[in-house]
């Protein structure tokens, strides 16, 4: 874990789910780090910051409100970082969302905009904002993009979300090739089914519909993905965990799952 000692790590979408668990996992394995935690829900960030400070006394934490859909907010975040947090080493592009299950021709324009601006443009713009910092460090650091099996295996009712995650995949692979002459590692982690608030958002707050997604299965947890993020970040500098697809044991594709029979 000494490989991330004194590193500064920026995590988007840190208020819940995979982002929150990733912050806690980094702190658990190495207490001499600095975490920059961003999200739209500032009250959740405050709770996480307090938890980190209680559990890990030497971890430094800076939290900031950020909507990755807003390019000006991204620029302001980077420009306004306290001096102790400006030297970013690792960017975890985790912020993402899915809305609805409507098929093409029925998808609201507002939903299309929200998903593409968050999942695609937000990730692109965060990367563009942080990459010069990594270049200034001599071409060293990590960019870890949280993708999805949906970017590899599109399914009905998920056209826009699947397209957004396919764009992340193409961007990640292009970026890795562009930076091949540096020591900047470009990493993509594609989870399968993970139980988070993700489905509640998809079903617009309908908890019963969200819960039905996980009936008869044993999904991944945010902690499962966080462990892989931290594993990738703590490999020897010459080792790039370029591409990781993570399923729970009942899943073999975006639409291929085995559900246990009800007793």
TORGU-393763 format. One record per residue (C-alpha): residue in three letters; z, y, x; residue number from 0. Coordinates in steps of 0.2 Angstrom, whole numbers, plus 5000, padded with zeros to 4 digits. Layout:
! TORGU-393763
PT|ALA|Z|Y|X|NUM
...
//
This chain:
! TORGU-393763
PT|UNK|5000|5000|5000|0
PT|UNK|5001|5011|5015|1
PT|UNK|4983|5014|5012|2
PT|UNK|4987|5027|4999|3
PT|UNK|5002|5034|5007|4
PT|UNK|5002|5053|5004|5
PT|UNK|4986|5052|4995|6
PT|UNK|4982|5064|4980|7
PT|UNK|4975|5056|4965|8
PT|UNK|4967|5064|4950|9
PT|UNK|4967|5054|4933|10
PT|UNK|4958|5061|4918|11
PT|UNK|4963|5055|4900|12
PT|UNK|4981|5051|4907|13
PT|UNK|4990|5054|4891|14
PT|UNK|4989|5036|4885|15
PT|UNK|4981|5019|4887|16
PT|UNK|4973|5015|4903|17
PT|UNK|4975|5032|4911|18
PT|UNK|4994|5032|4908|19
PT|UNK|4996|5015|4914|20
PT|UNK|4986|5019|4930|21
PT|UNK|4997|5033|4934|22
PT|UNK|5012|5022|4933|23
PT|UNK|5004|5008|4943|24
PT|UNK|5000|5020|4957|25
PT|UNK|5018|5027|4957|26
PT|UNK|5025|5009|4957|27
PT|UNK|5016|5003|4972|28
PT|UNK|5017|5019|4983|29
PT|UNK|5030|5033|4980|30
PT|UNK|5023|5045|4993|31
PT|UNK|5008|5050|4983|32
PT|UNK|5003|5065|4973|33
PT|UNK|4997|5063|4955|34
PT|UNK|4986|5076|4945|35
PT|UNK|4987|5070|4927|36
PT|UNK|4975|5078|4915|37
PT|UNK|4972|5076|4896|38
PT|UNK|4970|5086|4880|39
PT|UNK|4987|5081|4873|40
PT|UNK|4999|5091|4884|41
PT|UNK|5015|5084|4875|42
PT|UNK|5010|5067|4880|43
PT|UNK|5007|5072|4898|44
PT|UNK|5024|5081|4898|45
PT|UNK|5032|5064|4893|46
PT|UNK|5023|5054|4906|47
PT|UNK|5028|5067|4920|48
PT|UNK|5046|5066|4915|49
PT|UNK|5045|5047|4915|50
PT|UNK|5037|5047|4932|51
PT|UNK|5050|5059|4939|52
PT|UNK|5064|5048|4932|53
PT|UNK|5058|5031|4939|54
PT|UNK|5050|5037|4955|55
PT|UNK|5060|5051|4963|56
PT|UNK|5048|5055|4978|57
PT|UNK|5031|5055|4968|58
PT|UNK|5025|5072|4966|59
PT|UNK|5016|5076|4949|60
PT|UNK|5006|5090|4943|61
PT|UNK|5000|5090|4925|62
PT|UNK|4987|5101|4916|63
PT|UNK|4978|5102|4900|64
PT|UNK|4960|5097|4901|65
PT|UNK|4946|5093|4889|66
PT|UNK|4932|5086|4900|67
PT|UNK|4919|5091|4888|68
PT|UNK|4922|5109|4893|69
PT|UNK|4914|5113|4910|70
PT|UNK|4923|5129|4912|71
PT|UNK|4940|5120|4910|72
PT|UNK|4935|5108|4924|73
PT|UNK|4931|5122|4936|74
PT|UNK|4947|5131|4931|75
PT|UNK|4957|5115|4934|76
PT|UNK|4950|5113|4952|77
PT|UNK|4952|5131|4956|78
PT|UNK|4970|5133|4950|79
PT|UNK|4977|5117|4958|80
PT|UNK|4993|5121|4968|81
PT|UNK|4990|5120|4987|82
PT|UNK|5000|5104|4988|83
PT|UNK|4987|5096|4976|84
PT|UNK|4971|5103|4981|85
PT|UNK|4966|5090|4994|86
PT|UNK|4960|5076|4981|87
PT|UNK|4958|5059|4989|88
PT|UNK|4955|5048|4973|89
PT|UNK|4947|5053|4956|90
PT|UNK|4949|5041|4942|91
PT|UNK|4936|5046|4928|92
PT|UNK|4945|5038|4914|93
PT|UNK|4944|5050|4899|94
PT|UNK|4933|5042|4886|95
PT|UNK|4931|5039|4867|96
PT|UNK|4922|5030|4853|97
PT|UNK|4920|5036|4835|98
PT|UNK|4915|5025|4820|99
PT|UNK|4904|5010|4818|100
PT|UNK|4889|5018|4809|101
PT|UNK|4872|5012|4813|102
PT|UNK|4858|5022|4820|103
PT|UNK|4852|5034|4806|104
PT|UNK|4870|5036|4799|105
PT|UNK|4879|5042|4814|106
PT|UNK|4886|5060|4812|107
PT|UNK|4879|5072|4825|108
PT|UNK|4896|5078|4828|109
PT|UNK|4901|5060|4833|110
PT|UNK|4886|5059|4845|111
PT|UNK|4890|5075|4853|112
PT|UNK|4909|5071|4855|113
PT|UNK|4905|5054|4863|114
PT|UNK|4891|5059|4875|115
PT|UNK|4900|5075|4880|116
PT|UNK|4916|5066|4884|117
PT|UNK|4910|5049|4891|118
PT|UNK|4894|5055|4900|119
PT|UNK|4894|5074|4903|120
PT|UNK|4913|5075|4906|121
PT|UNK|4912|5061|4919|122
PT|UNK|4897|5069|4927|123
PT|UNK|4905|5086|4928|124
PT|UNK|4922|5080|4935|125
PT|UNK|4913|5070|4948|126
PT|UNK|4902|5085|4953|127
PT|UNK|4918|5096|4954|128
PT|UNK|4928|5084|4965|129
PT|UNK|4914|5077|4976|130
PT|UNK|4913|5093|4987|131
PT|UNK|4932|5091|4991|132
PT|UNK|4928|5073|4997|133
PT|UNK|4914|5079|5008|134
PT|UNK|4925|5092|5015|135
PT|UNK|4937|5078|5021|136
PT|UNK|4924|5071|5032|137
PT|UNK|4915|5061|5018|138
PT|UNK|4930|5050|5013|139
PT|UNK|4939|5046|4997|140
PT|UNK|4936|5036|4981|141
PT|UNK|4928|5039|4964|142
PT|UNK|4933|5026|4951|143
PT|UNK|4924|5026|4935|144
PT|UNK|4930|5017|4920|145
PT|UNK|4915|5010|4911|146
PT|UNK|4915|4996|4898|147
PT|UNK|4907|4979|4894|148
PT|UNK|4898|4990|4881|149
PT|UNK|4887|4998|4895|150
PT|UNK|4881|4980|4899|151
PT|UNK|4880|4972|4882|152
PT|UNK|4876|4983|4868|153
PT|UNK|4881|4979|4850|154
PT|UNK|4877|4984|4832|155
PT|UNK|4887|4999|4826|156
PT|UNK|4890|5005|4844|157
PT|UNK|4874|5012|4849|158
PT|UNK|4880|5029|4855|159
PT|UNK|4895|5023|4863|160
PT|UNK|4885|5009|4872|161
PT|UNK|4872|5021|4877|162
PT|UNK|4886|5032|4885|163
PT|UNK|4893|5018|4895|164
PT|UNK|4876|5012|4901|165
PT|UNK|4873|5030|4907|166
PT|UNK|4890|5029|4916|167
PT|UNK|4884|5013|4924|168
PT|UNK|4867|5020|4930|169
PT|UNK|4876|5036|4936|170
PT|UNK|4888|5026|4946|171
PT|UNK|4875|5015|4954|172
PT|UNK|4864|5030|4959|173
PT|UNK|4879|5039|4966|174
PT|UNK|4884|5024|4977|175
PT|UNK|4867|5024|4985|176
PT|UNK|4867|5043|4987|177
PT|UNK|4883|5042|4997|178
PT|UNK|4879|5026|5007|179
PT|UNK|4880|5036|5023|180
PT|UNK|4898|5042|5020|181
PT|UNK|4915|5033|5018|182
PT|UNK|4916|5039|5000|183
PT|UNK|4918|5023|4989|184
PT|UNK|4910|5023|4972|185
PT|UNK|4919|5010|4961|186
PT|UNK|4916|5005|4943|187
PT|UNK|4928|4995|4932|188
PT|UNK|4921|4988|4916|189
PT|UNK|4935|4982|4904|190
PT|UNK|4932|4970|4889|191
PT|UNK|4943|4971|4874|192
PT|UNK|4959|4981|4878|193
PT|UNK|4972|4985|4865|194
PT|UNK|4975|5004|4866|195
PT|UNK|4974|5018|4854|196
PT|UNK|4956|5017|4857|197
PT|UNK|4952|5008|4841|198
PT|UNK|4963|5019|4831|199
PT|UNK|4952|5034|4836|200
PT|UNK|4937|5024|4832|201
PT|UNK|4943|5021|4814|202
PT|UNK|4948|5039|4813|203
PT|UNK|4967|5035|4812|204
PT|UNK|4966|5020|4801|205
PT|UNK|4979|5009|4809|206
PT|UNK|4976|4994|4798|207
PT|UNK|4957|4993|4803|208
PT|UNK|4962|4995|4821|209
PT|UNK|4975|4981|4821|210
PT|UNK|4962|4969|4813|211
PT|UNK|4952|4970|4829|212
PT|UNK|4966|4961|4838|213
PT|UNK|4970|4948|4825|214
PT|UNK|4969|4930|4832|215
PT|UNK|4966|4936|4850|216
PT|UNK|4976|4940|4865|217
PT|UNK|4968|4956|4872|218
PT|UNK|4969|4964|4889|219
PT|UNK|4983|4977|4891|220
PT|UNK|4981|4994|4899|221
PT|UNK|4992|4988|4913|222
PT|UNK|4979|4974|4917|223
PT|UNK|4966|4987|4920|224
PT|UNK|4978|4998|4929|225
PT|UNK|4982|4984|4942|226
PT|UNK|4963|4982|4945|227
PT|UNK|4961|5001|4948|228
PT|UNK|4975|5002|4960|229
PT|UNK|4969|4985|4969|230
PT|UNK|4952|4993|4971|231
PT|UNK|4959|5009|4978|232
PT|UNK|4970|5000|4991|233
PT|UNK|4957|4990|4999|234
PT|UNK|4953|4993|5018|235
PT|UNK|4942|5008|5019|236
PT|UNK|4926|4998|5023|237
PT|UNK|4929|4987|5007|238
PT|UNK|4921|4993|4991|239
PT|UNK|4925|4984|4975|240
PT|UNK|4909|4991|4968|241
PT|UNK|4908|4982|4951|242
PT|UNK|4921|4973|4941|243
PT|UNK|4919|4966|4924|244
PT|UNK|4936|4961|4916|245
PT|UNK|4938|4950|4900|246
PT|UNK|4952|4943|4891|247
PT|UNK|4951|4924|4891|248
PT|UNK|4944|4923|4873|249
PT|UNK|4930|4935|4877|250
PT|UNK|4913|4932|4885|251
PT|UNK|4903|4947|4880|252
PT|UNK|4904|4963|4869|253
PT|UNK|4901|4953|4853|254
PT|UNK|4906|4935|4859|255
PT|UNK|4924|4931|4856|256
PT|UNK|4934|4916|4850|257
PT|UNK|4948|4920|4837|258
PT|UNK|4962|4908|4834|259
PT|UNK|4963|4901|4817|260
PT|UNK|4977|4908|4806|261
PT|UNK|4991|4895|4804|262
//
